[in-house]
Amino acid sequence: MIVGDPDRFAVEFELDSNRMSEPDFFRWLWGRIRWWCGGQSVGIFEPQAQLIDAVVPMQFRLRRRGGGQGEGLIDEPAEVAFRTVMAAIYEDRGQTFEQMREEGASVGSVPVGPQVYEFDPWRLFLFEDETRGRLMWMSRDHYEFDALVPGVPLQEVWLRAGEFDEVQKRFLDEIAAAEREFTSRNGQ
């Protein structure tokens, strides 16, 4: 099933019907998942994924949302925005914990890729203000030590403000519906 517009942003997933029929396996939501970003597949779409590992961070992120993120970088050139986030969150320059926390505070909600195996090969950032969103992604094959490989462009797509969250919420609603169906079918 695909939720959203693959040419903009979408979540594609399948639940493993064999494992979903067994109560011990159901809670892990076995299946496969990937995102579609600007018409490109992002994610390892192979069977045997535990979708719960992607679902829980999405639920947490949606509960914690409170307006824009990375607003000061939304109009910057892609490479500048990417490098700024990478430096603030991931670069060790000998700064103290307090300095790291301050630097990361303004961009801490920008990384949006689930930190699970299926999305490990990518960095995914969302910059958003009141009217628009800018989803940016890069395969980890295209940067070395968190620096961009020269000549390899970042990928990006512009979205409506809130569109990314709307798609993720619809995906989570589909997962919840599957859980309700399973529970009613199995009397749990």
Residue frames as a rotation matrix with the C-alpha (Angstrom) as fourth column:
MET 1
0.582 0.813 0.000 0.00
0.813 -0.582 0.000 0.00
0.000 0.000 -1.000 0.00
ILE 2
-0.598 -0.720 0.353 1.20
0.711 -0.679 -0.181 3.50
0.370 0.143 0.918 -0.76
VAL 3
0.485 0.666 -0.566 0.08
0.837 -0.541 0.081 6.44
-0.252 -0.513 -0.820 1.40
GLY 4
0.153 -0.398 -0.905 0.75
-0.015 -0.916 0.400 9.87
-0.988 -0.047 -0.146 -0.11
ASP 5
0.968 0.100 -0.232 2.00
-0.213 -0.174 -0.961 10.98
-0.136 0.980 -0.147 -3.52
PRO 6
0.553 -0.800 0.234 5.20
0.694 0.597 0.402 9.16
-0.461 -0.060 0.885 -4.59
ASP 7
0.226 -0.471 0.853 6.20
0.747 -0.478 -0.462 12.14
0.625 0.742 0.244 -6.74
ARG 8
0.381 -0.077 0.921 6.18
-0.466 -0.877 0.119 14.31
0.798 -0.475 -0.370 -3.61
PHE 9
-0.701 -0.546 0.459 6.32
-0.690 0.356 -0.631 12.23
0.181 -0.759 -0.626 -0.41
ALA 10
0.469 0.834 -0.290 4.77
-0.694 0.551 0.464 8.85
0.547 -0.017 0.837 0.32
VAL 11
-0.411 -0.474 0.779 5.18
-0.803 0.592 -0.064 5.85
-0.431 -0.652 -0.624 2.60
GLU 12
0.215 0.413 -0.885 4.92
-0.722 0.677 0.141 2.43
0.657 0.609 0.444 0.96
PHE 13
-0.568 -0.382 0.729 4.51
-0.790 0.502 -0.352 -0.63
-0.231 -0.776 -0.587 3.14
GLU 14
0.125 0.586 -0.801 3.31
-0.475 0.744 0.470 -4.21
0.871 0.322 0.372 3.17
LEU 15
0.033 -0.054 0.998 2.53
-0.958 0.283 0.047 -6.31
-0.285 -0.958 -0.043 6.19
ASP 16
-0.799 -0.379 -0.467 3.55
-0.489 0.861 0.137 -9.99
0.350 0.338 -0.874 6.10
SER 17
0.140 0.990 0.032 0.19
-0.846 0.102 0.524 -11.77
0.515 -0.100 0.851 6.16
ASN 18
0.230 -0.101 -0.968 1.71
0.203 0.978 -0.054 -15.05
0.952 -0.184 0.245 7.40
ARG 19
-0.702 -0.578 -0.416 3.37
0.532 -0.037 -0.846 -13.47
0.474 -0.815 0.334 10.41
MET 20
-0.748 0.461 0.478 0.51
-0.553 -0.830 -0.066 -11.07
0.367 -0.314 0.876 11.01
SER 21
0.250 0.893 -0.375 -1.82
-0.441 0.450 0.777 -14.00
0.862 -0.028 0.506 11.65
GLU 22
0.104 -0.293 -0.950 0.26
0.707 0.694 -0.137 -15.12
0.699 -0.658 0.279 14.64
PRO 23
0.923 0.380 0.068 -0.25
0.223 -0.669 0.709 -13.14
0.315 -0.639 -0.702 17.88
ASP 24
0.530 -0.780 -0.333 3.40
0.560 0.027 0.828 -13.49
-0.637 -0.625 0.451 18.93
PHE 25
-0.443 -0.729 0.522 4.61
0.869 -0.207 0.449 -11.95
-0.219 0.653 0.725 15.68
PHE 26
0.350 0.706 0.616 1.87
0.856 -0.508 0.095 -9.37
0.380 0.494 -0.782 15.12
ARG 27
0.811 0.044 -0.583 3.11
0.412 -0.749 0.518 -6.82
-0.414 -0.661 -0.626 17.64
TRP 28
-0.181 -0.967 -0.179 6.37
0.369 -0.236 0.899 -6.45
-0.912 0.097 0.399 15.64
LEU 29
0.654 0.548 -0.522 4.48
-0.262 -0.484 -0.835 -5.58
-0.710 0.682 -0.173 12.44
TRP 30
-0.328 -0.796 0.508 6.58
0.242 0.449 0.860 -7.77
-0.913 0.405 0.046 10.16
GLY 31
0.772 0.535 0.344 6.66
0.455 -0.087 -0.886 -6.66
-0.444 0.840 -0.311 6.54
ARG 32
-0.328 -0.872 0.365 8.56
0.938 -0.256 0.231 -4.13
-0.108 0.418 0.902 4.50
ILE 33
0.696 0.503 -0.513 8.68
0.506 -0.850 -0.146 -0.35
-0.509 -0.158 -0.846 4.22
ARG 34
-0.514 -0.809 0.285 10.20
0.850 -0.435 0.296 2.46
-0.116 0.395 0.912 2.19
TRP 35
0.148 0.495 -0.856 9.55
0.199 -0.863 -0.464 6.10
-0.969 -0.102 -0.226 1.47
TRP 36
0.127 -0.091 0.988 9.08
0.983 -0.119 -0.137 7.78
0.130 0.989 0.075 -1.87
CYS 37
0.180 -0.194 -0.964 10.72
0.367 -0.896 0.249 11.20
-0.913 -0.398 -0.090 -2.02
GLY 38
0.057 -0.126 -0.990 10.35
-0.676 -0.734 0.055 13.26
-0.734 0.667 -0.127 -5.17
GLY 39
0.730 0.340 -0.593 9.66
-0.677 0.477 -0.560 10.11
0.093 0.811 0.578 -7.22
GLN 40
-0.175 -0.870 -0.461 12.70
-0.581 0.470 -0.665 8.25
0.795 0.151 -0.588 -5.85
SER 41
0.726 0.349 -0.593 12.65
0.162 0.751 0.640 5.15
0.668 -0.561 0.489 -3.69
VAL 42
-0.235 -0.746 0.623 14.31
-0.675 -0.336 -0.657 5.73
0.699 -0.575 -0.425 -0.31
GLY 43
0.168 0.229 0.959 14.57
-0.889 0.455 0.047 2.68
-0.425 -0.861 0.280 1.89
ILE 44
-0.864 -0.446 -0.234 15.49
-0.498 0.822 0.274 -0.97
0.071 0.354 -0.933 1.59
PHE 45
0.057 0.998 0.006 12.20
-0.996 0.057 -0.071 -2.56
-0.071 -0.002 0.997 0.52
GLU 46
-0.584 -0.311 -0.750 12.92
-0.375 0.923 -0.091 -6.14
0.720 0.228 -0.655 1.50
PRO 47
0.533 0.797 -0.283 10.76
-0.123 0.404 0.906 -8.56
0.837 -0.449 0.314 3.46
GLN 48
0.215 -0.347 -0.913 11.50
0.810 0.585 -0.032 -9.36
0.545 -0.733 0.407 7.08
ALA 49
-0.669 -0.370 0.644 11.53
-0.007 -0.864 -0.504 -5.78
0.743 -0.342 0.575 8.37
GLN 50
-0.296 0.576 -0.762 9.97
0.954 0.135 -0.268 -5.03
-0.052 -0.806 -0.589 11.72
LEU 51
-0.109 0.316 0.943 7.86
0.502 -0.801 0.326 -2.00
0.858 0.509 -0.072 10.90
ILE 52
0.786 0.395 -0.476 7.40
0.595 -0.277 0.754 -1.26
0.166 -0.876 -0.453 14.60
ASP 53
-0.048 -0.910 -0.412 10.99
0.876 -0.237 0.420 0.08
-0.480 -0.341 0.808 14.54
ALA 54
-0.812 -0.149 0.564 9.88
0.465 -0.750 0.471 2.78
0.353 0.645 0.678 12.07
VAL 55
0.130 0.978 0.162 6.39
0.522 -0.206 0.828 3.28
0.843 -0.023 -0.538 13.53
VAL 56
0.440 0.063 -0.896 7.46
0.893 -0.129 0.430 4.19
-0.088 -0.990 -0.113 17.07
PRO 57
-0.607 -0.688 -0.398 9.84
0.639 -0.720 0.270 7.04
-0.472 -0.091 0.877 16.03
MET 58
-0.683 0.444 0.580 7.16
0.332 -0.518 0.788 8.40
0.651 0.731 0.206 13.67
GLN 59
0.392 0.867 -0.308 4.61
0.675 -0.044 0.736 8.42
0.625 -0.497 -0.602 16.51
PHE 60
0.132 -0.445 -0.886 7.09
0.894 -0.332 0.300 10.10
-0.427 -0.832 0.354 18.84
ARG 61
-0.845 -0.507 0.168 8.03
0.523 -0.720 0.457 12.74
-0.111 0.474 0.874 16.25
LEU 62
-0.355 0.789 0.501 4.39
0.374 -0.371 0.850 13.59
0.857 0.489 -0.163 15.52
ARG 63
0.524 0.536 -0.662 3.60
0.805 -0.058 0.591 13.98
0.278 -0.843 -0.461 19.23
ARG 64
0.021 -0.650 -0.760 6.52
0.785 -0.460 0.415 16.36
-0.620 -0.605 0.500 19.69
ARG 65
-0.407 -0.175 0.896 5.87
0.831 -0.480 0.283 18.57
0.380 0.860 0.341 16.67
GLY 66
0.224 0.492 -0.841 5.29
0.751 -0.637 -0.173 22.21
-0.621 -0.593 -0.512 17.35
GLY 67
0.803 0.096 -0.588 5.62
-0.217 -0.871 -0.440 24.27
-0.554 0.481 -0.679 14.20
GLY 68
0.821 -0.458 -0.341 8.53
-0.415 -0.068 -0.907 24.82
0.393 0.886 -0.246 11.87
GLN 69
0.689 -0.694 0.209 11.92
0.261 0.507 0.821 23.21
-0.675 -0.512 0.531 11.99
GLY 70
-0.278 -0.899 0.338 15.15
0.760 0.009 0.650 24.46
-0.587 0.437 0.681 10.52
GLU 71
0.707 0.703 0.068 13.29
0.607 -0.555 -0.569 27.56
-0.362 0.444 -0.820 9.34
GLY 72
0.544 -0.556 -0.629 16.46
-0.363 -0.831 0.421 29.62
-0.757 -0.001 -0.654 9.13
LEU 73
-0.542 -0.814 0.210 17.92
-0.215 0.376 0.902 27.15
-0.812 0.444 -0.378 6.62
ILE 74
0.228 0.742 0.630 14.93
0.410 0.514 -0.753 26.60
-0.883 0.430 -0.188 4.36
ASP 75
0.971 0.186 -0.147 16.08
-0.032 -0.510 -0.860 29.12
-0.235 0.840 -0.489 1.75
GLU 76
0.151 -0.986 -0.075 19.79
-0.652 -0.157 0.742 28.32
-0.743 -0.063 -0.666 1.94
PRO 77
0.035 -0.233 -0.972 21.48
-0.895 0.425 -0.134 26.44
0.445 0.875 -0.194 -0.90
ALA 78
0.834 0.416 -0.363 21.07
-0.271 0.881 0.388 22.69
0.481 -0.225 0.847 -0.37
GLU 79
0.167 -0.862 -0.479 24.75
0.480 0.495 -0.724 22.10
0.861 -0.109 0.496 0.38
VAL 80
-0.594 -0.346 0.726 24.83
-0.357 -0.696 -0.623 24.89
0.721 -0.629 0.290 2.98
ALA 81
0.305 0.802 0.514 21.71
-0.894 0.055 0.445 23.58
0.328 -0.595 0.734 4.74
PHE 82
0.793 -0.035 -0.608 23.04
0.052 0.999 0.010 20.01
0.607 -0.039 0.794 4.70
ARG 83
-0.177 -0.969 -0.170 26.47
0.401 0.086 -0.912 20.95
0.899 -0.230 0.374 6.03
THR 84
-0.393 0.090 0.915 24.98
-0.659 -0.722 -0.212 23.18
0.642 -0.686 0.343 8.74
VAL 85
0.667 0.705 0.241 22.82
-0.694 0.469 0.546 20.37
0.272 -0.532 0.802 10.10
MET 86
0.652 -0.473 -0.593 25.59
0.329 0.881 -0.340 17.79
0.683 0.027 0.730 9.88
ALA 87
-0.405 -0.867 0.290 28.03
0.115 -0.362 -0.925 20.08
0.907 -0.341 0.246 11.71
ALA 88
-0.207 0.393 0.896 25.53
-0.838 -0.544 0.045 21.02
0.505 -0.741 0.442 14.43
ILE 89
0.713 0.640 0.286 24.44
-0.697 0.603 0.388 17.48
0.076 -0.476 0.876 15.17
TYR 90
0.978 -0.204 -0.052 27.23
0.199 0.976 -0.086 15.13
0.068 0.074 0.995 14.19
GLU 91
0.387 -0.897 0.214 30.55
0.103 -0.188 -0.977 16.99
0.916 0.400 0.019 14.09
ASP 92
0.777 -0.259 -0.574 32.94
0.617 0.128 0.777 16.55
-0.128 -0.957 0.259 16.99
ARG 93
0.371 -0.649 0.664 35.08
0.155 -0.662 -0.734 19.65
0.916 0.375 -0.145 17.33
GLY 94
-0.588 -0.612 -0.528 35.92
0.575 0.143 -0.806 19.08
0.569 -0.778 0.268 20.98
GLN 95
-0.359 0.530 0.769 32.93
-0.493 -0.807 0.326 21.11
0.793 -0.262 0.551 22.12
THR 96
-0.914 0.106 0.393 31.37
-0.346 0.306 -0.887 20.53
-0.214 -0.946 -0.243 25.51
PHE 97
-0.650 0.750 0.121 28.09
0.757 0.654 0.013 18.70
-0.069 0.101 -0.993 25.93
GLU 98
0.049 0.677 -0.735 26.36
0.472 -0.664 -0.580 22.02
-0.880 -0.319 -0.352 26.64
GLN 99
-0.435 -0.272 -0.859 27.78
-0.554 -0.671 0.493 23.54
-0.710 0.690 0.141 23.42
MET 100
-0.995 0.091 0.026 26.65
0.081 0.675 0.733 20.49
0.049 0.732 -0.679 21.44
ARG 101
-0.335 0.931 -0.144 23.17
0.865 0.243 -0.439 20.79
-0.374 -0.271 -0.887 22.89
GLU 102
0.024 0.303 -0.953 22.97
0.003 -0.953 -0.303 24.51
-1.000 0.004 -0.024 22.02
GLU 103
-0.709 -0.377 -0.595 24.21
-0.564 -0.204 0.801 23.97
-0.423 0.903 -0.068 18.46
GLY 104
-0.952 0.307 0.008 21.85
0.266 0.811 0.521 21.08
0.153 0.498 -0.853 17.88
ALA 105
-0.515 0.800 -0.308 18.78
0.369 -0.118 -0.922 22.75
-0.774 -0.589 -0.235 19.40
SER 106
-0.159 0.475 -0.866 17.89
-0.614 -0.734 -0.290 24.77
-0.773 0.485 0.409 16.32
VAL 107
-0.188 0.035 -0.981 18.24
-0.939 0.286 0.190 21.82
0.287 0.958 -0.021 13.94
GLY 108
-0.784 -0.231 0.575 17.58
-0.496 0.791 -0.359 18.82
-0.372 -0.567 -0.735 16.17
SER 109
0.049 0.888 0.458 14.18
-0.089 0.460 -0.883 18.10
-0.995 0.002 0.102 14.63
VAL 110
0.138 -0.044 -0.990 15.46
-0.927 -0.357 -0.113 18.40
-0.348 0.933 -0.090 11.04
PRO 111
-0.855 -0.399 -0.332 16.67
-0.496 0.816 0.296 14.78
0.153 0.417 -0.896 10.62
VAL 112
0.007 0.976 0.219 13.50
-0.963 0.066 -0.260 12.78
-0.268 -0.209 0.940 9.91
GLY 113
-0.009 -0.046 -0.999 14.68
-0.600 0.799 -0.032 9.40
0.800 0.599 -0.035 8.64
PRO 114
0.911 0.316 0.264 13.86
-0.402 0.541 0.739 6.50
0.091 -0.779 0.620 10.93
GLN 115
-0.072 -0.987 0.144 17.06
-0.995 0.061 -0.074 5.22
0.064 -0.149 -0.987 12.51
VAL 116
0.482 0.256 0.838 16.45
-0.310 0.944 -0.110 1.64
-0.820 -0.207 0.534 11.41
TYR 117
-0.320 -0.708 0.630 18.25
0.282 0.563 0.777 -0.72
-0.904 0.426 0.019 9.04
GLU 118
0.221 0.508 0.833 15.89
0.920 0.175 -0.351 -0.01
-0.323 0.843 -0.429 6.12
PHE 119
0.945 0.173 0.278 16.85
0.260 -0.912 -0.317 3.68
0.199 0.372 -0.907 6.15
ASP 120
0.533 -0.801 -0.272 20.48
0.394 -0.050 0.918 3.46
-0.749 -0.597 0.289 7.29
PRO 121
-0.204 -0.723 0.660 21.92
0.948 0.022 0.317 4.22
-0.244 0.691 0.681 3.83
TRP 122
0.018 0.297 0.955 20.29
0.622 -0.751 0.222 7.69
0.783 0.590 -0.198 3.78
ARG 123
-0.799 -0.019 -0.602 20.27
0.462 -0.660 -0.593 11.00
-0.386 -0.751 0.536 5.57
LEU 124
-0.176 0.823 0.541 16.84
0.773 -0.225 0.593 12.63
0.610 0.522 -0.596 5.38
PHE 125
-0.832 -0.133 -0.538 16.22
0.450 -0.729 -0.515 16.22
-0.324 -0.671 0.667 6.48
LEU 126
0.100 0.886 0.452 13.02
0.908 -0.267 0.323 18.25
0.407 0.378 -0.832 6.59
PHE 127
-0.929 -0.249 -0.274 13.13
0.325 -0.902 -0.283 22.04
-0.177 -0.352 0.919 6.78
GLU 128
-0.178 0.953 0.245 9.75
0.878 0.041 0.477 23.65
0.444 0.300 -0.844 7.28
ASP 129
-0.999 0.034 -0.024 8.21
-0.019 -0.889 -0.457 27.05
-0.037 -0.456 0.889 7.89
GLU 130
-0.451 0.892 -0.008 4.57
-0.239 -0.130 -0.962 28.19
-0.860 -0.432 0.272 8.05
THR 131
0.359 0.667 -0.653 3.91
-0.752 -0.208 -0.626 27.77
-0.553 0.715 0.427 4.32
ARG 132
0.657 -0.176 -0.733 6.24
-0.572 0.517 -0.637 25.11
0.491 0.838 0.239 2.89
GLY 133
0.655 -0.492 0.573 8.49
-0.229 0.594 0.771 22.20
-0.720 -0.637 0.276 3.56
ARG 134
0.399 -0.638 -0.659 11.74
-0.853 0.006 -0.523 21.19
0.337 0.770 -0.541 1.95
LEU 135
0.832 -0.111 0.543 12.56
-0.154 0.894 0.420 17.48
-0.532 -0.434 0.727 2.13
MET 136
0.361 -0.824 -0.436 16.22
-0.895 -0.173 -0.412 16.79
0.264 0.539 -0.800 1.39
TRP 137
0.833 -0.113 0.542 17.96
-0.154 0.893 0.423 13.43
-0.532 -0.436 0.726 1.17
MET 138
0.230 -0.850 -0.474 21.33
-0.937 -0.062 -0.344 12.01
0.263 0.523 -0.811 0.33
SER 139
0.871 -0.070 -0.487 22.57
0.092 0.995 0.022 8.47
0.483 -0.064 0.873 0.06
ARG 140
0.774 -0.624 0.109 25.38
-0.247 -0.140 0.959 7.86
-0.583 -0.769 -0.262 2.53
ASP 141
0.364 -0.640 0.677 27.36
0.844 0.534 0.051 6.60
-0.394 0.553 0.734 -0.47
HIS 142
0.385 -0.119 0.915 27.54
0.675 -0.640 -0.367 10.24
0.630 0.759 -0.166 -1.57
TYR 143
0.645 -0.339 0.684 29.29
-0.550 -0.828 0.109 11.71
0.530 -0.447 -0.721 1.41
GLU 144
0.173 -0.718 -0.675 32.45
0.503 0.653 -0.566 10.83
0.847 -0.242 0.474 3.24
PHE 145
-0.586 -0.384 -0.714 32.94
0.803 -0.160 -0.574 11.51
0.106 -0.910 0.402 6.93
ASP 146
0.185 0.845 -0.502 29.78
0.809 -0.421 -0.409 13.62
-0.557 -0.330 -0.762 6.82
ALA 147
-0.348 -0.284 -0.893 31.14
-0.307 -0.866 0.395 15.77
-0.886 0.412 0.214 3.97
LEU 148
0.729 0.681 -0.067 29.47
-0.244 0.167 -0.955 15.85
-0.640 0.713 0.288 0.58
VAL 149
-0.111 -0.698 0.708 31.24
0.687 0.461 0.562 14.12
-0.718 0.549 0.428 -2.29
PRO 150
-0.456 -0.099 -0.884 32.05
-0.339 -0.900 0.276 16.86
-0.823 0.425 0.377 -4.85
GLY 151
-0.817 0.137 -0.560 29.77
-0.569 -0.030 0.822 16.86
0.096 0.990 0.103 -7.88
VAL 152
-0.692 0.635 -0.343 27.02
0.572 0.772 0.276 14.74
0.441 -0.005 -0.898 -6.34
PRO 153
-0.566 0.499 0.656 23.89
-0.439 -0.856 0.272 16.84
0.697 -0.134 0.704 -5.81
LEU 154
-0.870 0.452 0.198 21.61
-0.058 0.304 -0.951 16.51
-0.490 -0.839 -0.238 -2.83
GLN 155
-0.630 0.760 0.162 18.12
0.506 0.243 0.828 15.40
0.590 0.603 -0.537 -3.74
GLU 156
-0.872 0.381 -0.307 15.18
0.086 -0.498 -0.863 17.52
-0.482 -0.779 0.402 -2.64
VAL 157
-0.445 0.819 0.362 11.48
0.651 0.018 0.759 18.10
0.615 0.573 -0.542 -3.11
TRP 158
-0.917 0.228 0.328 9.33
-0.359 -0.829 -0.428 21.00
0.174 -0.510 0.842 -1.97
LEU 159
-0.523 0.762 -0.380 6.19
0.762 0.619 0.192 20.15
0.381 -0.189 -0.905 -0.03
ARG 160
0.249 0.658 0.710 3.31
-0.073 -0.719 0.692 22.05
0.966 -0.224 -0.131 1.51
ALA 161
-0.606 -0.365 0.706 3.76
-0.696 -0.185 -0.693 22.93
0.384 -0.912 -0.142 5.18
GLY 162
-0.162 0.525 0.835 2.60
-0.814 0.407 -0.414 19.93
-0.558 -0.747 0.362 7.18
GLU 163
0.481 0.388 -0.786 2.42
-0.824 0.505 -0.255 17.59
0.298 0.771 0.563 4.17
PHE 164
-0.452 -0.741 -0.496 5.20
-0.437 0.669 -0.601 15.33
0.777 -0.055 -0.627 5.48
ASP 165
-0.889 0.136 0.437 3.43
-0.400 0.232 -0.886 14.94
-0.222 -0.963 -0.152 8.83
GLU 166
0.095 0.987 -0.129 0.04
-0.924 0.040 -0.380 14.41
-0.369 0.155 0.916 7.17
VAL 167
0.249 -0.068 -0.966 1.40
-0.662 0.716 -0.221 11.48
0.707 0.695 0.133 5.15
GLN 168
-0.775 -0.587 -0.232 3.06
-0.220 0.596 -0.772 9.94
0.592 -0.548 -0.591 8.18
LYS 169
-0.616 0.633 0.469 -0.15
-0.633 -0.044 -0.773 10.32
-0.469 -0.773 0.428 10.19
ARG 170
0.381 0.772 -0.508 -2.16
-0.924 0.315 -0.214 8.62
-0.005 0.552 0.834 7.43
PHE 171
-0.173 -0.541 -0.823 0.40
-0.418 0.797 -0.436 5.79
0.892 0.269 -0.364 7.38
LEU 172
-0.957 -0.205 0.203 0.09
-0.257 0.286 -0.923 5.39
0.131 -0.936 -0.327 11.15
ASP 173
-0.159 0.976 0.152 -3.72
-0.882 -0.070 -0.466 5.38
-0.444 -0.208 0.871 10.80
GLU 174
0.352 0.224 -0.909 -3.41
-0.744 0.656 -0.126 2.49
0.568 0.721 0.397 8.30
ILE 175
-0.638 -0.638 -0.433 -1.19
-0.180 0.669 -0.721 0.58
0.749 -0.382 -0.541 10.73
ALA 176
-0.801 0.401 0.444 -3.70
-0.513 -0.078 -0.855 1.20
-0.308 -0.913 0.268 13.55
ALA 177
0.224 0.918 -0.329 -6.54
-0.969 0.175 -0.173 -0.06
-0.101 0.357 0.928 11.31
ALA 178
0.037 -0.299 -0.953 -4.56
-0.435 0.854 -0.285 -3.24
0.900 0.426 -0.098 10.57
GLU 179
-0.921 -0.387 0.051 -4.00
-0.188 0.325 -0.927 -3.72
0.342 -0.863 -0.372 14.31
ARG 180
-0.401 0.855 0.328 -7.72
-0.792 -0.143 -0.594 -3.29
-0.461 -0.498 0.734 15.02
GLU 181
0.366 0.521 -0.771 -8.61
-0.859 0.509 -0.064 -5.76
0.359 0.685 0.634 12.27
PHE 182
-0.386 -0.603 -0.698 -6.13
-0.224 0.795 -0.563 -8.30
0.895 -0.061 -0.442 13.62
THR 183
-0.938 0.021 0.345 -7.40
-0.344 0.031 -0.938 -7.89
-0.031 -0.999 -0.022 17.17
SER 184
-0.059 0.994 0.089 -11.05
-0.908 -0.016 -0.418 -8.28
-0.415 -0.105 0.904 16.21
ARG 185
0.300 0.115 -0.947 -10.29
-0.727 0.670 -0.149 -11.25
0.618 0.733 0.285 13.94
ASN 186
-0.348 -0.583 -0.734 -8.35
0.052 0.770 -0.636 -13.02
0.936 -0.259 -0.238 16.69
GLY 187
0.597 0.768 -0.233 -10.53
0.284 0.069 0.956 -12.01
0.751 -0.637 -0.177 19.63
GLN 188
-0.226 -0.757 -0.613 -7.81
0.927 0.025 -0.373 -10.21
0.298 -0.653 0.697 21.55
